[in-house]
Amino acid sequence: MHYLDHAATTPLRPEARDAWLAASELVGNASSTHGAGQDARRILEESRERVAAVLDADPIEVVFTSGGTESINLALQGLWHARADGTDGIVLPDAEHHATMDTVAALAADGAFVRAVPVRADGSISSSDFAERLPGAALATALVANNEVGTINDAPSLTSAAASAGTPLHLDAVAALGHLPLSFRNLRGAADAGTGLVALSVAGHKIGAPVGVGALVVARTAKLTALLRGGAQQRGLRAGTQDVAGAVAFATAIELAEQEREGESLRLGTLRDRLVSGIRSRVPAAELLGAPRDRLPGNAHLLFPGAVGESLLFLLDVAGVAASTGSACQAGVAEPSHVVIAMGRDEKDARSVLRFTLGRTSTEADVDAVLRAIAEAYVRASGSGTGARS
Ligand SMILES: Cc1ncc(COP(=O)(O)O)c(C=O)c1O
């Protein structure tokens, strides 16, 4: 199988698996005071230090979670419930991940006012549009890089706008992790206590750690209400016995991803460019969506006019290629991508897209497999009942 869906999840790294399995043999609870508990505690805190070092944060700022969705929920619900008196509204760009869109929708159903920020045709957030909506808002959120179309936002401008406006900001760095340099300290800058960048979400399974571990980096001065209540673990922000094995696997994966990042960016960018130009020479109607230059190196997101994305996906799967439409599937039916619609395309176009994402294990052979299959798949997925699943 040729796996071109690394943005959904990427294969477990052997080093992370080994660290995970070794730590899973430990018997102690990291909160226990006996020797076994203290051994577990030491590995846990070392892992926190290693993750903090890569993200350029203080270890105490790293709160381990179960992944991106939990981190985002903790950040958005936590900031909303702890909002400062006199603030109102949530600044929400139109092309965020569903974990963000749906969390904000739930807060809106409870009375929060949404200050929507349109995105540009390439999926990017305009820093000035974002900045305009910040003053007086209870909180703001934004993607560092868009997980569907790969467009990279200007995170330093967004964070400095939030710092100037005195608004707490959460960044979703789940898609950016392992591909872009991330310094929590630099992005936070000299923002006043509790304002500017206060929280940043990451997930382990996007960089070769197991599914089920992630982190929310939370500035020391952030005011955040916990989602889970119980023990006082992790500054009281995330109660519950801590997952030492997950933490050490995440630390192992994030260090390796960071060591490889620059070389991999170049390699994947080259492979991706060959994939895009190869597809466009076989299917001239295909159009690359998202920013041409400021995009994640492994992301190729294409519109195939007139074709049903789901049918393309199915035909490629039969040809041994795993790709994605990039958007959510509700009850087995693909939704049109809200990201593509936010970029100004109609619903039909939003159902005619495919996302190929490359990663650590991607090779020329994976690209070749797509190029062998794409022209015929396009013809069949555009035809009427020619075998493509509709
Ligand atoms: C940008 C972004 N945010 C959040 C998430 C959710 O993360 P998780 O699947 O770890 O819950 C994803 C996962 O695809 C993502 O790409």
The ligand as an ORCA input file, in Angstrom:
! r2SCAN-3c Opt
* xyz 0 1
  C      -4.951     20.987     12.762
  C      -5.528     19.889     13.586
  N      -6.065     20.180     14.768
  C      -6.576     19.225     15.558
  C      -6.591     17.907     15.192
  C      -7.158     16.868     16.118
  O      -6.121     16.127     16.682
  P      -6.331     14.637     17.263
  O      -6.692     13.772     16.104
  O      -5.007     14.282     17.866
  O      -7.400     14.707     18.287
  C      -6.045     17.550     13.952
  C      -6.083     16.131     13.496
  O      -6.152     15.853     12.343
  C      -5.498     18.569     13.136
  O      -4.975     18.281     11.940
*
